[in-house]
Protein backbone atom coordinates (compact mmCIF):
# COMPACT_ATOMS: atom_id res chain seq x y z
CA UNK A 1 0.00 0.00 0.00
CA UNK A 2 1.23 3.45 -0.92
CA UNK A 3 1.61 5.90 1.95
CA UNK A 4 1.68 9.69 1.69
CA UNK A 5 5.03 11.25 2.45
CA UNK A 6 5.24 14.26 4.73
CA UNK A 7 8.07 16.62 3.95
CA UNK A 8 10.06 18.72 6.41
CA UNK A 9 10.38 21.51 3.86
CA UNK A 10 9.08 22.57 0.50
CA UNK A 11 12.48 21.98 -1.10
CA UNK A 12 12.59 18.42 0.22
CA UNK A 13 9.10 17.72 -1.11
CA UNK A 14 9.75 19.33 -4.45
CA UNK A 15 12.95 17.31 -4.86
CA UNK A 16 11.12 14.08 -4.05
CA UNK A 17 8.30 14.96 -6.43
CA UNK A 18 10.66 15.88 -9.25
CA UNK A 19 12.63 12.66 -8.77
CA UNK A 20 9.41 10.63 -8.69
CA UNK A 21 8.40 12.13 -12.03
CA UNK A 22 11.70 10.96 -13.52
CA UNK A 23 11.13 7.51 -12.03
CA UNK A 24 7.65 7.62 -13.54
CA UNK A 25 9.15 8.15 -16.97
CA UNK A 26 11.13 4.92 -16.66
CA UNK A 27 8.19 3.13 -15.09
CA UNK A 28 5.67 3.92 -17.82
CA UNK A 29 8.23 3.44 -20.60
CA UNK A 30 8.92 -0.08 -19.33
CA UNK A 31 5.21 -0.91 -19.08
CA UNK A 32 4.57 0.43 -22.58
CA UNK A 33 7.45 -1.48 -24.08
CA UNK A 34 6.27 -4.83 -22.80
CA UNK A 35 2.49 -4.65 -23.08
CA UNK A 36 1.43 -6.79 -26.05
CA UNK A 37 -2.04 -5.23 -26.27
CA UNK A 38 -1.81 -2.15 -28.53
CA UNK A 39 -4.49 -0.11 -26.75
CA UNK A 40 -2.90 -0.71 -23.36
CA UNK A 41 0.57 0.04 -24.70
CA UNK A 42 -0.85 3.29 -26.06
CA UNK A 43 -2.27 4.14 -22.63
CA UNK A 44 1.11 3.48 -20.98
CA UNK A 45 2.81 5.64 -23.66
CA UNK A 46 0.34 8.44 -22.99
CA UNK A 47 1.09 8.19 -19.26
CA UNK A 48 4.79 8.30 -20.13
CA UNK A 49 4.18 11.48 -22.15
CA UNK A 50 2.34 12.95 -19.15
CA UNK A 51 5.31 12.20 -16.90
CA UNK A 52 7.68 13.71 -19.44
CA UNK A 53 5.75 16.95 -19.87
CA UNK A 54 5.34 17.24 -16.10
CA UNK A 55 9.04 16.59 -15.49
CA UNK A 56 9.95 19.18 -18.08
CA UNK A 57 7.65 21.72 -16.42
CA UNK A 58 9.34 21.09 -13.06
CA UNK A 59 12.93 21.09 -14.34
CA UNK A 60 13.83 24.78 -14.20
CA UNK A 61 12.27 25.16 -10.74
CA UNK A 62 14.13 22.06 -9.53
CA UNK A 63 17.36 23.56 -10.85
CA UNK A 64 16.62 26.96 -9.28
CA UNK A 65 15.90 25.31 -5.93
CA UNK A 66 19.10 23.25 -6.21
CA UNK A 67 17.24 19.94 -5.96
CA UNK A 68 17.92 18.52 -9.44
CA UNK A 69 21.07 16.74 -8.28
CA UNK A 70 20.49 13.07 -9.07
CA UNK A 71 21.23 11.51 -12.43
CA UNK A 72 17.97 11.46 -14.44
CA UNK A 73 18.91 8.20 -16.19
CA UNK A 74 19.53 6.48 -12.86
CA UNK A 75 16.12 7.63 -11.61
CA UNK A 76 14.45 6.40 -14.83
CA UNK A 77 16.20 3.05 -14.36
CA UNK A 78 14.81 2.83 -10.81
CA UNK A 79 11.34 3.45 -12.21
CA UNK A 80 11.77 0.82 -14.89
CA UNK A 81 12.74 -1.71 -12.21
CA UNK A 82 9.57 -0.84 -10.25
CA UNK A 83 7.49 -1.70 -13.32
CA UNK A 84 8.29 -5.38 -12.79
CA UNK A 85 6.01 -5.40 -9.75
CA UNK A 86 3.15 -3.97 -11.79
CA UNK A 87 3.47 -6.49 -14.60
CA UNK A 88 2.54 -9.15 -12.05
CA UNK A 89 -0.66 -7.22 -11.23
CA UNK A 90 -1.91 -7.37 -14.79
CA UNK A 91 -3.84 -4.58 -16.49
CA UNK A 92 -6.87 -4.55 -14.19
CA UNK A 93 -4.81 -4.95 -11.06
CA UNK A 94 -2.70 -1.96 -12.09
CA UNK A 95 -5.84 0.07 -12.76
CA UNK A 96 -7.18 -0.82 -9.33
CA UNK A 97 -3.96 0.40 -7.71
CA UNK A 98 -4.14 3.64 -9.68
CA UNK A 99 -7.79 4.22 -8.78
CA UNK A 100 -7.63 3.15 -5.16
CA UNK A 101 -4.11 4.03 -4.02
CA UNK A 102 -3.02 7.01 -6.15
CA UNK A 103 -5.33 9.37 -4.22
CA UNK A 104 -2.69 9.22 -1.47
CA UNK A 105 -0.51 11.31 -3.80
CA UNK A 106 -3.21 13.98 -3.78
CA UNK A 107 -2.80 14.13 0.00
CA UNK A 108 0.97 14.31 -0.40
CA UNK A 109 0.79 17.06 -3.01
CA UNK A 110 -1.80 18.92 -0.93
CA UNK A 111 0.74 19.03 1.89
CA UNK A 112 3.38 20.23 -0.53
CA UNK A 113 1.02 22.92 -1.81
CA UNK A 114 0.48 24.12 1.75
CA UNK A 115 4.28 24.56 2.09
CA UNK A 116 4.71 26.08 -1.35
CA UNK A 117 5.95 29.60 -1.93
CA UNK A 118 3.39 31.32 -4.19
CA UNK A 119 5.69 31.24 -7.21
CA UNK A 120 5.81 27.43 -7.13
CA UNK A 121 2.13 26.77 -6.40
CA UNK A 122 1.22 26.39 -10.12
CA UNK A 123 3.80 23.62 -10.44
CA UNK A 124 2.39 21.76 -7.45
CA UNK A 125 -1.06 22.23 -8.96
CA UNK A 126 0.28 20.62 -12.13
CA UNK A 127 1.40 17.63 -10.04
CA UNK A 128 -2.06 17.40 -8.53
CA UNK A 129 -3.79 17.61 -11.91
CA UNK A 130 -1.59 14.94 -13.48
CA UNK A 131 -2.38 12.58 -10.61
CA UNK A 132 -6.09 13.29 -10.98
CA UNK A 133 -5.78 12.41 -14.68
CA UNK A 134 -4.27 9.01 -13.82
CA UNK A 135 -6.95 8.31 -11.20
CA UNK A 136 -9.80 9.40 -13.47
CA UNK A 137 -8.43 7.34 -16.35
CA UNK A 138 -8.23 4.22 -14.17
CA UNK A 139 -11.77 4.72 -12.88
CA UNK A 140 -13.13 5.26 -16.41
CA UNK A 141 -11.24 2.28 -17.80
CA UNK A 142 -12.45 0.02 -15.00
CA UNK A 143 -16.01 1.22 -15.66
CA UNK A 144 -15.62 0.19 -19.30
CA UNK A 145 -15.91 3.69 -20.73
CA UNK A 146 -14.81 3.64 -24.35
CA UNK A 147 -13.40 7.17 -24.12
CA UNK A 148 -11.39 6.54 -20.94
CA UNK A 149 -8.18 7.85 -22.52
CA UNK A 150 -9.76 11.25 -23.14
CA UNK A 151 -8.87 12.39 -19.62
CA UNK A 152 -5.19 11.59 -20.25
CA UNK A 153 -5.25 13.32 -23.62
CA UNK A 154 -6.93 16.39 -22.13
CA UNK A 155 -4.33 16.74 -19.38
CA UNK A 156 -1.52 16.26 -21.88
CA UNK A 157 -2.89 18.92 -24.21
CA UNK A 158 -3.37 21.39 -21.36
CA UNK A 159 0.07 20.73 -19.88
CA UNK A 160 1.78 21.12 -23.26
CA UNK A 161 -0.05 24.41 -23.84
CA UNK A 162 0.93 25.83 -20.43
N, C-alpha and C positions, 0 to 999 in steps of 0.2 A: 504494500500500500504506500502511495506517495504521501509524504508529509510536507506541509508548508514550512519553508525556512523563515526564520526571523533574523533580520540583519541588524548588527550593532550600529551600522551607519549607512547612509545612502550610497556612498562609494563602494562599500562592501557588497551591497545588494545589486548595484548596477553592474559591478564586475561579474558577480555570479550569474546574473541574467544574460549579460553579453556572452559569457563563456558557454552558457547553456544553449544559446541560439547557435553558436558554432557547432556544439555537439549535435544539435538538432539537424544541422545540415548533413552531417555524416550519417546520422540515424536514418533520416528519410531517404537519403541517396541509397543506402544499403537496402532498405526495404523495397524501394522502387526497382533496383537492379535485379532482385531475386524473385519478384512476384510474377508468376507466369500468366496471370489473368490481366489482359490489357487494361481494362477499366480500373482495376485496383492499382496497377502500376502507374496509371495516369494520376490517380488520386494521390499516391505517395509522391510523385514528381511535383504535383501542385503544392503539396505540403512542403516539399523541399524548396520550391520557389518562394513560398511564404517565409520560410526561415531565412533564406538568402536575402530577400528584400528587407526583412526586419533587421538582420545582422548589419546590413549595409547602412540602414538608417541609424543604428546605434554606434557605428564605428567612430565617427569623428568625436562624439561625446565621450566614448570610452577612452580615446586617445587624450582628449583634453583633461579628463579626470585622472589620467595616468593609470588606468586599470586594464589597458589592452596589452598586457605583458606576456601572456602565454602564447605559444606557437599555435596559430589557427589550425594547421594541419594535424597537430597532435590532438587537439580538441575534437576535430572532425573524426579522427580515428577512434577516439574514445566513444563517440556517438555511434559509429558504425559497429563497434563491438557490442554496445547495448542493444542493437537491433536483433541480435541473436535471440535474446530472451523473448522478443515480441513475435518472432517467427513461430515459436512454439505455441503462442496463443491462438494463431490463426487469425483470419480477417475479422470475424465477429468478436472474438475475444479481445483483439486490439481495439475495436470500436467501443466495446464495453468499458475498457480501461479509459479511453479518451473521454467518453461521456460521463462516466461515474467518478473518475479520479482526477481528471484535469481541472475540475473546478477548484481544487486546492491551490493551483497556481494563481487563480483569481484572488484568493485570500493573500497569497504571497505578494503579488503585484500591488494589491491594495495597500498592504503595509509599506511597500516601497514608495508608492505614490504619496502616502502620508509623510514620508521622510524627504520627499523630493523638493529640491529647490525649484521655484516656479519655471525656470528656463528648461528644466529637464522633464517636467510633468507631461508634455506631449509625447515624449519618447516612452514613458511608462504607460501612458494611455495606449500607445501603439502595441506594447506588449500585451496589455489586457485585451485589446481588440483581436489580436492574432490568436490568443488562446480561446476567446469566445468563438472565433471562426472554426477552430478545430472541434470544439465541443458541439457546436451547432451542426457541423457536418456529420459527426458521429451519430448524433441523435436522429438526424434526417435519414441517414443511411440505414440505421437500425430499424427505422419506421418504414423502410421500403420506398421512400420518396425518390422518384425518378430524377428529380433535379437537385439531389443532395449536394452535388459539387458546386452549385451556384453560390453558396455561401463562401466557399474557398475562393472562387473566381472573383467575387465581389470584393472581398478583403484585398486580394492581390492587386486588383485594378486600383482601388483606393490608395493602397500603400505605395504603389508605383507612381501615382499622380501627386502624392504629397511631397 
